[in-house]
Amino acid sequence: MNLSLKARVAISFIIANLVVLIMGGTVFFFLDSLNNQITTITDNTNKISLLSDEVRMSTVSILKLQKKILTTKSNEDDLRRLQVLCEGFSTQLQRLDSYYSEVEAKKIISKMLGYVESLQTIVRKSALFYRDNAGLSTISELTDKILEAFSDFQDIQYYQNEQRDKQVKSIIGETRRNMLITLIITFLGTILLSLVIPGKIAMPFKKIRDAVRELREGNFDVSIYYNQNDEIGELSREINKMITSIKRFEELRTDRINVEHRKFDLLANMVKKNILVANAKGALVYMNNSMYGLLDMQSDDVINKMFSEVSFPESIVETFDVAIKRRSKIENAEITVPRRKKVKDPDSNEYIYQDLDEPYHGYANVIPIRAKDNNSDYYMMIISQEVFS
């Protein structure tokens, strides 16, 4: 799928925003779930605590009224109040039972309900104004059993409160763990995306950079391979066209230089004088045939080599050194060139140079050929046996 650079950058930002939204939504989900669970547990705990306080108060009220009935002469109002307390107590226990799912707690609440119902039955059947009545004595036993059952219920409630605290801590720990896992996964995913997506976007620019470096090094046989129809693709195609044009221009320039070099070589060989050319670094770049014959050398022995690397006559080397250092013209410098010939050494079977009796004496003019950069200057030496006028 061909996407423009703008579209790819936009998609990258959209993916990054989606990652942030997903991470934020996940964290919100865990926090909301934690809040709901803790709220539910807290609400149930508060309701159970309130009902437990009501049951405690009802138990205390029943105990007080029971003592009054048994220790003083009871009357009809006391029994009616006890009946009302028992009905309210029974309602409270039924409400309390609806908040519990534990078998042990429901068993104790059911036992208290049974005692309260028995107490209600006895209160209804008890004869008024007779303290020694068997029904009234049973009231004391039932209230004691209610108190005992309520004490057992408080022990269970204390244990369940501890369990609720542990449950809340467990929920908080699990939520923290889930959030940490989500953050780690999101972090790793973000790092992966930050490594992949920028790399995909930057890869074409790297190709362009490498191509430009090759051009800078003078390698024109380079091309940018990029087949996407986007802004970078257009840039790559234009650069390829530019490379082709530069390559064509360089070929034309090289051909032109070769033509000029051949012209110069032809003119230099037509002149009845010895000609050699060196650059500003002291390396020989050209000698005509007459000079080759005078020195009895081949082009491979001297071209593009420094004077120190070639066995050159000292007078020629010194004259070139003066011209290069001064960057000026030298006229009629005396030149002495020992005449040599290449002979075979009988001992080593290698060719060596042997000096002849009569050296070559002449005069040299050095003409600087200026360039924009001093290091690009050339110095042409013309040697003749006659003095230059």
N, C-alpha and C positions, 0 to 999 in steps of 0.2 A: 504494500500500500504506500503510495507516494504522498507524503505530507510535507507541507512547507515548513520552513524553520520556525515561522511564527506559530503554526499549528502545533508543532512538537513542543515548543516552549510552553504554550498554553495548556497542552495536555499534561505536561510535567507539573505545572502549578495546580491543575485540577486534581491530579493524583495526590500531590502533597496535601492539598486541602481535604480531600477525602480521608486520607490517613489520619489527619488531625481530628476531623469530625468523628471518625470511627473510634479513635482512641478516647476522645471526650465523651462520646455516647456510651462507650463501654464503662468508663470510670463512673459516669453518672448512674448507669444501671446498677453497678455494684453498690454505690453509695446509697441510692434510693432503696435497693433491696435491704441493705443493712439498716437503714432508717426505719423501713416498714416492719422488719422483724423485731427490732428493739422496741419500736412503738407498741407493737402487739403484745410483746412480753411485758412491757412496762404497764400498759393499760390493764392487762389481766392481773398483774401483781397488785396494782393499786386497788382494783375492784375486790380482789380476794382479801386484801388487807382491810379495806373498809368493812366488808361483810364479816370478817373475823372479829373486828372490833365490836360490831353490832352483836354478834353471837356472844362475845365475851361479856358485854354489858347485860345482855338478856340472861345469861347464865348467872351473873352476879345478882341481878334483880330477882330471879327465881329462888336463889339460895336465901337471900334476905327475907323474902316473903314466906318461904318455907319455914325458916326459923321462927318467924313471927307467929305463924299458924301453930307450930308445935310447942312454942314456949309460952304463948299467951292464949287467952280464950279467943278462938277463931270466930269470925262472923261471916256473913254471906258476902259482904263486899270483898273481903280478903280472898275468898275462894273464887269470886268472879274475876278479880284482878289476876289471880294465878292462872285462871282459865285463859284470859286474854294474853298474858305473857307467853303461855304455852303455844297459843295459836301463832303469835308473831314469831316466836322462836322456831316453830316448825316451818314457817314461810322462809325465814332466813336460811335455815339449813337446806331447804330445797333449792334456793337460789345458789347457795354455796356449792351444792353438789353439781350444778350445771357447769361450773368452771373447772371441775376436776375430771381427769380421765384415768388417773392412777387408781388401781384396784384397792390399794390399802386405804387411801384417803376416802374413797366412796364407801368402803366397808364401815369405817368409823362413823362417817356422817349418817349412813343408814342405821347404825346402832343407836346414835343419838336421837334420830327421828323416831325409832321404836320406843325409846325410853320416854320421849316427850308425849307420844300418842298414849302410852300406858298411863303417864301422869295425868293427861287430860281425862282419860276414862275414869281414873280413880277420883279425881277432883269432882267430876260430875256425880259420881255415886256416893261420895262421902256424906255421912249424916252431919248436919250442921249442929254446932254447939256441943259436940262430944269429942273432947280431946283424946280420949282413950279409945276412940274408934279404930278398928284394924286398918281401915282405908287410909286414915290420916298417918298412921305409923309407916305405911308403905310409901307415902310421899317422901319421907326422909331417905329411904333406900333408893328411890328412883332419882332424886336430886343428886345423891352422892354418886350414883352411876353416871349421870349426865356430866357431873364435874370431872369424874375420872376419864370418861370418853373424850371430853374437851381437852384435858391435859395431854392425852395421847395424840389428839388431832394437832395440838400446838407443836408437839415434837416432830410430827410428820411435816407440818408446815415449815418449821425451821430447816429441816433437811431439804425440802423442796426449794426453799429460798436459796440455799447453797447451790443446789443443782441449777437453778435459773441463772445465778451469777456465773457459773461455769459455762452454761449454754451461751450467755451473752459474750463472754470472753472468746469462746470457740467461734461464734459467728463473726466477731470482729477480726479474729486471727485469720479465718478462712477468707473473709473479704479482703483483708490486707494482702494475703497470699495471691488471690486472684488478680488484684490490681497490680501487684508486682510482676506477675507473669505477663499480664497484658502490656505493661509498660516495657518489659524486656523485649517481648515479641515486636512491639511497635518500634522500639529503638533499633532492633536488628533490621527490621524491614525498612526503616527510614535510611539506615546506613547502606543497605543493599541498593535501594533506589537511588541514593545520592552517588553511589559508585557507578551504577549502570547507566542511568539517564544522562548525566553530564558527559559520560564517555561516548554515548551514542551521538550526542550533539557535537562534541568536540572532535570526534574522529575525522570528519571532513576537513576541518581547519588544520589538523595535524598533517593530512595529506598535502594540503596547499602549502603549509610551512616547509615540509620536506622538499617539495618541488621547487620552491623559491630558493632554498639553500643549494640545491643542485644547480640551479641557474647561476647563482652567485659564484659557484665553483667552476663555472664554465662548461657544465655538462648540459647540452641542449637536447640530448636524447632522453628526455624525461617527459612524462605525461601524467595528468591527474585522472584516475579512474573513479568516477562517481556517477552513478546512473539514476540518481533521484532528480525528479523534475521540480526542484525547489530553488530558493535563492542561491544556495550553495552550488547547486548543479549549474545554474546560469553562470555563476562566477567561475566555476571550474572550466566550463566550456570556453569562456572568454580568455582565461589564462592559457588554456591549450592553444587557442588561436594565436595568442601573443607569443607563446613559445615557438610555434611553427613559423611565425613571421621573423622572430629573432634568429631562429636557425637558418632560415633562408637568407636573411641579411648577413649572418656570419659566413655562410658559404660564399655569398657574393663578395664579401670583404676579403675572405681568404683567397678566392680566385683573383681578385684585383691585386692583392699583395704579391701573389705568385707571378702575375703578369709583370708588375713593376719590378719585381726581383729579377725576372728573366731579362727585362730591358736593361736594368742596371748591370747585370752580369755581362750582357752582350756589349754594352758600351765600355765597361771596365776592361774587357778582354780585347776590345778594339784599340784601346789606348796602349802605346808602347811604353808603358810604365808599370811599376809594381804597386798594387793597391791592396790594402787590407783595412778592415773596419772592426772596431771594438766598441762595446757599450760602456756606460759610466761605471760599471762594476769591475771593469778590467777583463772581460771575457771576450774572446774573438768570435765574431759572428760572420765574417766574410773575408775571403782572399780570392783574387783573380788567378787565372792560370799562370801568368807570369811570375806571381809571387810563390805559387806552389812549386814552380820549377826552380826558382832561386833557392828556396829553402829545402827542396827535395823532400816535401811532406805530402801526405794525403789529407783529404778533408776530414776524415774520421779522427785524425791525430790532433787536430787543432780546433775545429769548429765547436763553439759553445763550451770551450774550456778556458780556465784562467791562465794568465801568463805564467804563473808559478807552477802550473801543471804541465807545461810544455817547454821543451828545450828550445827557447827562443833566443836570438841574438840580444845581448845586453843593451846595445845602443837603441834598438827598437823598443824594448821594454821601458827603458829610462825615458825615452821621448814621449811614449804614451802616458807614463806616470805623471810627467810634468804637465802635459796637456789636460789630463783628467783632474789633477789637483787644482790647477789654475782655472780650468774651464775656459781656456782661451786657445787661440790659434798659435801654432808653432811653425816657424818658417826656416827652411834651409838648415835643419839640424843634421849634423854629420852622422852618417850611418855606415857601420862596418858589418858586413855579413860574411862570416867564414864560409867558404865554399866547401861543401861536403858531398860525399857520395856514399850510398849504402852498399856495404860489402858484407860478405859472409865470413863470420869468425870461424876459422878452422877448428878451434878448440871446442866451442859450444854449439857449432852449427847454427848459430843465430845471426841475423842481420844486425849490423852496427853501423854507425855513422863514422866516416873517416874524413878528417879535414884535409883540404888540398893546399897547395903552396900559396896561391894567390887569392886573397879574400876579395869580396865585392865592396867597393867604396862608392858611396853616393850621398844624396841629400834628400831629406824628407820634409814634407809639409804636412801638418796635421790640421784638418779643418773640422771644427765642432759643428754638429748637426743638432740644433736646439729643439727641445720639446717643452711641453707645459711643466712637466715635472723634471727636476734635475736628474733624478735617477733614471729617466728615460732618454737622456741624451746619448748621441752616438758620435764617435770620433773616427773620421776617415783619414788614413795616412797614405800619401802618394810619394813613392820613392823613385828617384831618378839619378842617373849618374851626372847629370848637368845641374848646375845651380838654377833654381827657379828665379825668374825675373819678376 
